[in-house]
Amino acid sequence: MSSNVSYTVDERGASNSLDYRVYFKDATGQPISPWHDIPLFSDQSKKIYNMVVEIPRWSNAKMEIATAEPLNPIKQDVKKGALRYVRNPFPHKGYIWNYGAFPQTWEDPTHVDPSTHAKGDNDPIDVLEIGQRVANRGEVLQVKILGTVALIDEGETDWKIITINVDDPLAEQLNDIDDVEKFMPGFLRATIEWFKIYKIPDGKPANEFAFNGEAKNREFAEKVVEETANFWKALVGKSPNESKLDLKNTKLSNDYSVKVEDSKSIVEAKAVTSSLDKVPIADQSAIDKWYYIKLN
């Protein structure tokens, strides 16, 4: 059902450390940027998209594509010098979907969205994959879009595109946002609840949403993704680079393309990960803990 292109990952540095990175390689072993070099579509005629998995379901480490680093590896988000982990707002454990991003998209921070009245968040668009299988970090899934919700995060539009892996047992039944409630009752409610409360254990207020938290349908979501894809095209097509983002790539043949040997040097400059390399989490008990939240 899916036109699956093979990608592999190359982990560098010790996990649970500031040095940990996940680089991507194509089928020939050439390093690539998961943001710029993996196409948005796996099969455009069937509207099947490529999703880069940053965070497997049930995990807590807040991983993200490093948009400001060469070849944009996945790294753990850092705040005030500390690695970030999401808490477990009861009854949820970590992220409740496979969480990631669509390649070749960008939420333009200078563009005010007419439907949310807020600017973009300067990242590739976020994707939730709601299927049954727990994916692997760095995996590239073929998904179809079902709908979207929009957070307003610190005054910025933060779209969350809801998708399903095309190989999931429910994929044929799920074709639009209403099908999610029909075949997975309670899932959309849990999704909105999670996004609303997940920052509260860290002392932050409840998140706000555009559209009063209503999930928009597939057609609406596909238009949002198309718009962010056009923003990305404009970003990588503009020279010189006025953003603080790293636009190096190996496939686009533009001003930011690098040679194979240079892409390999970028990866090889990072320490190789040993199977024994794993730094203990400083406060594992806080990661495992359930936080009971009462909204006013």
C-alpha positions as CSV (number, residue, x, y, z in Angstrom):
1,M,0.0,0.0,0.0
2,S,2.9,2.3,0.7
3,S,5.9,3.2,-1.5
4,N,8.4,2.7,1.3
5,V,11.9,4.3,0.8
6,S,14.5,2.9,3.1
7,Y,16.1,5.2,5.7
8,T,18.4,4.3,8.5
9,V,19.6,6.2,11.6
10,D,23.0,6.7,13.1
11,E,22.9,7.5,16.8
12,R,25.8,9.6,18.1
13,G,26.7,10.4,21.7
14,A,25.2,8.8,24.9
15,S,21.5,8.8,25.2
16,N,20.0,11.0,28.0
17,S,22.9,13.4,27.5
18,L,23.3,16.8,25.9
19,D,25.5,15.2,23.2
20,Y,23.0,12.7,21.9
21,R,22.0,13.0,18.3
22,V,20.2,10.8,15.8
23,Y,21.4,11.4,12.2
24,F,19.6,10.0,9.1
25,K,21.0,8.2,6.1
26,D,19.5,7.2,2.8
27,A,19.5,3.7,1.2
28,T,23.1,4.2,0.0
29,G,24.3,5.2,3.4
30,Q,24.7,8.9,2.6
31,P,23.9,11.3,5.4
32,I,20.8,13.4,4.8
33,S,18.7,16.0,6.5
34,P,15.3,14.5,7.7
35,W,13.8,17.9,7.4
36,H,15.0,18.9,3.9
37,D,15.9,15.7,2.1
38,I,13.0,13.4,2.9
39,P,10.1,14.2,0.6
40,L,6.8,15.3,2.2
41,F,4.9,12.7,0.1
42,S,5.5,9.0,0.0
43,D,2.7,8.8,-2.7
44,Q,1.2,12.1,-3.6
45,S,-1.5,10.6,-5.9
46,K,-2.8,8.7,-2.9
47,K,-2.2,11.5,-0.4
48,I,0.2,9.3,1.6
49,Y,2.8,11.4,3.5
50,N,6.2,10.6,5.1
51,M,6.2,11.2,8.9
52,V,9.5,11.5,10.8
53,V,9.1,9.9,14.2
54,E,10.8,12.0,16.9
55,I,9.1,10.5,20.0
56,P,7.7,7.0,20.3
57,R,4.4,6.6,22.2
58,W,4.7,6.1,26.0
59,S,8.1,7.8,26.1
60,N,8.8,11.0,28.0
61,A,12.0,12.5,26.5
62,K,11.1,15.6,24.5
63,M,12.9,14.9,21.2
64,E,12.9,17.2,18.2
65,I,14.5,17.8,14.8
66,A,17.3,20.2,15.4
67,T,16.5,22.9,12.9
68,A,19.5,25.0,13.7
69,E,22.1,22.2,13.4
70,P,23.8,20.9,10.2
71,L,21.8,18.0,8.7
72,N,19.1,18.6,11.4
73,P,19.5,15.4,13.5
74,I,17.0,14.6,16.2
75,K,18.1,15.8,19.6
76,Q,16.5,16.2,23.1
77,D,15.1,19.6,23.8
78,V,17.0,21.6,26.4
79,K,15.8,24.3,28.7
80,K,18.1,26.2,31.1
81,G,20.8,23.7,30.4
82,A,18.7,20.7,31.4
83,L,17.2,18.0,29.2
84,R,13.4,18.2,28.9
85,Y,11.0,15.4,29.7
86,V,7.2,15.6,29.7
87,R,5.5,14.6,32.9
88,N,2.7,12.0,33.2
89,P,-0.6,13.8,33.8
90,F,-2.9,11.1,35.2
91,P,-4.1,8.9,33.6
92,H,-1.6,9.3,30.7
93,K,2.0,7.9,30.4
94,G,4.3,10.1,28.4
95,Y,3.2,11.0,24.9
96,I,0.0,9.1,24.0
97,W,0.8,8.9,20.2
98,N,3.8,8.4,18.1
99,Y,4.9,12.1,17.8
100,G,6.9,13.7,15.0
101,A,6.9,16.0,12.1
102,F,6.3,16.2,8.4
103,P,9.5,16.9,6.4
104,Q,9.7,19.8,3.9
105,T,7.2,21.9,6.0
106,W,7.8,25.0,8.1
107,E,5.5,27.1,10.2
108,D,6.6,30.6,9.2
109,P,7.0,32.8,12.3
110,T,6.2,36.0,10.2
111,H,2.9,34.7,8.9
112,V,-0.3,35.4,10.9
113,D,-2.7,32.5,10.2
114,P,-6.1,34.0,9.3
115,S,-8.0,31.2,11.2
116,T,-6.0,31.3,14.4
117,H,-4.8,34.9,14.3
118,A,-1.4,33.8,15.5
119,K,2.0,33.5,13.9
120,G,3.8,30.2,13.1
121,D,6.2,28.6,15.6
122,N,9.3,28.4,13.3
123,D,9.3,24.5,13.2
124,P,8.3,21.7,10.8
125,I,4.6,21.0,11.4
126,D,3.9,18.5,14.2
127,V,2.3,15.1,13.5
128,L,0.5,12.7,15.8
129,E,0.3,9.1,14.5
130,I,-2.5,7.3,16.4
131,G,-2.1,3.7,15.2
132,Q,-1.6,0.7,17.4
133,R,2.1,0.0,17.0
134,V,4.7,1.9,19.0
135,A,7.1,3.3,16.4
136,N,10.9,3.7,16.8
137,R,12.7,7.0,17.2
138,G,13.9,8.1,13.7
139,E,11.5,5.8,11.9
140,V,9.9,7.2,8.7
141,L,6.2,6.2,8.6
142,Q,3.9,6.4,5.7
143,V,0.7,8.0,7.0
144,K,-2.6,9.5,5.8
145,I,-4.1,12.7,7.3
146,L,-7.3,12.5,9.3
147,G,-7.6,16.1,10.7
148,T,-5.9,18.6,13.0
149,V,-6.1,20.6,16.2
150,A,-4.4,23.9,16.8
151,L,-2.7,24.9,20.0
152,I,-1.9,28.5,20.7
153,D,1.4,28.1,22.5
154,E,2.9,31.3,23.9
155,G,1.1,33.3,21.2
156,E,2.1,31.1,18.3
157,T,0.1,28.7,16.2
158,D,1.2,25.1,16.9
159,W,-0.7,22.8,14.5
160,K,-1.0,19.1,15.4
161,I,-1.8,17.0,12.4
162,I,-3.7,13.8,13.3
163,T,-2.7,10.8,11.1
164,I,-2.8,7.1,10.9
165,N,-0.1,4.7,9.7
166,V,-1.3,3.3,6.3
167,D,-0.3,-0.2,7.5
168,D,-2.4,0.0,10.7
169,P,-5.3,-2.4,11.1
170,L,-7.7,0.5,11.3
171,A,-6.3,2.5,8.4
172,E,-9.0,1.5,6.0
173,Q,-11.7,2.5,8.4
174,L,-10.2,5.9,9.4
175,N,-10.5,8.4,6.5
176,D,-11.5,11.6,8.3
177,I,-11.7,13.1,11.7
178,D,-15.2,11.9,12.5
179,D,-14.0,8.3,11.9
180,V,-11.6,8.6,14.9
181,E,-14.5,9.1,17.3
182,K,-16.4,6.3,15.6
183,F,-13.7,3.7,15.8
184,M,-11.6,5.0,18.6
185,P,-14.1,6.6,21.0
186,G,-12.6,8.9,23.6
187,F,-9.3,9.3,21.8
188,L,-9.8,12.8,20.5
189,R,-11.0,13.9,24.0
190,A,-7.9,12.3,25.5
191,T,-5.7,14.1,23.0
192,I,-7.2,17.5,23.8
193,E,-7.0,16.8,27.5
194,W,-3.3,15.8,27.3
195,F,-2.3,18.9,25.4
196,K,-4.3,21.1,27.8
197,I,-2.7,19.8,31.0
198,Y,0.7,18.4,30.2
199,K,2.7,21.5,31.1
200,I,0.8,22.1,34.4
201,P,3.1,19.8,36.5
202,D,6.0,22.1,35.4
203,G,4.2,25.1,36.9
204,K,2.8,26.5,33.6
205,P,-0.8,27.3,32.9
206,A,-3.2,25.1,30.9
207,N,-2.6,25.3,27.2
208,E,-5.1,27.2,25.0
209,F,-6.5,26.1,21.6
210,A,-7.9,27.7,18.5
211,F,-11.4,26.7,17.5
212,N,-12.2,26.0,21.2
213,G,-10.3,22.8,20.9
214,E,-12.4,21.5,18.0
215,A,-10.6,19.1,15.7
216,K,-10.8,20.2,12.1
217,N,-11.3,17.7,9.3
218,R,-9.0,16.1,6.8
219,E,-9.5,18.6,4.0
220,F,-8.8,21.5,6.4
221,A,-5.7,19.7,7.7
222,E,-4.3,19.0,4.2
223,K,-4.6,22.6,3.3
224,V,-2.7,23.6,6.4
225,V,0.1,21.1,5.5
226,E,0.2,22.4,1.9
227,E,0.6,25.9,3.1
228,T,3.5,25.0,5.4
229,A,5.1,23.1,2.6
230,N,5.0,26.3,0.5
231,F,6.5,28.2,3.4
232,W,9.3,25.6,3.5
233,K,9.9,25.9,-0.3
234,A,10.2,29.7,0.1
235,L,12.6,29.3,3.0
236,V,15.1,27.0,1.2
237,G,14.7,28.8,-2.1
238,K,15.8,32.2,-0.6
239,S,19.4,33.2,-0.7
240,P,21.1,34.4,1.3
241,N,19.7,32.6,4.4
242,E,18.2,35.2,6.6
243,S,16.9,32.7,9.2
244,K,18.8,31.2,12.1
245,L,17.9,27.8,10.8
246,D,20.3,25.3,9.1
247,L,19.3,24.6,5.6
248,K,22.1,22.2,4.6
249,N,20.9,19.3,2.5
250,T,22.3,16.7,0.2
251,K,19.3,16.2,-2.3
252,L,17.9,19.6,-3.3
253,S,20.7,21.0,-5.5
254,N,20.3,24.5,-4.2
255,D,22.6,27.0,-2.5
256,Y,22.5,25.0,0.7
257,S,23.4,21.6,-0.7
258,V,26.6,20.0,0.5
259,K,28.8,17.3,-1.0
260,V,28.7,13.7,0.1
261,E,32.1,13.9,1.8
262,D,31.1,17.0,3.7
263,S,27.8,15.5,4.9
264,K,29.8,12.5,6.2
265,S,32.2,14.8,8.0
266,I,29.3,16.5,9.8
267,V,28.2,13.1,11.2
268,E,31.6,11.7,11.9
269,A,32.6,14.7,13.9
270,K,30.2,13.4,16.6
271,A,31.3,10.6,18.9
272,V,30.1,7.2,18.0
273,T,27.4,5.7,20.3
274,S,28.4,2.5,22.1
275,S,25.7,0.0,23.0
276,L,26.7,0.7,26.6
277,D,26.4,4.4,26.3
278,K,23.5,5.6,28.3
279,V,23.5,8.3,31.0
280,P,21.1,7.6,33.9
281,I,18.3,10.1,34.0
282,A,19.0,12.5,36.9
283,D,15.5,12.2,38.5
284,Q,13.9,9.0,37.2
285,S,11.3,9.1,40.0
286,A,9.9,12.4,38.6
287,I,9.7,10.9,35.1
288,D,7.8,7.9,36.4
289,K,5.5,9.8,38.7
290,W,1.8,10.4,37.9
291,Y,0.7,14.0,38.4
292,Y,-2.9,14.5,39.5
293,I,-4.3,17.7,38.0
294,K,-7.4,19.6,39.0
295,L,-8.5,22.4,36.7
296,N,-10.4,25.4,38.1
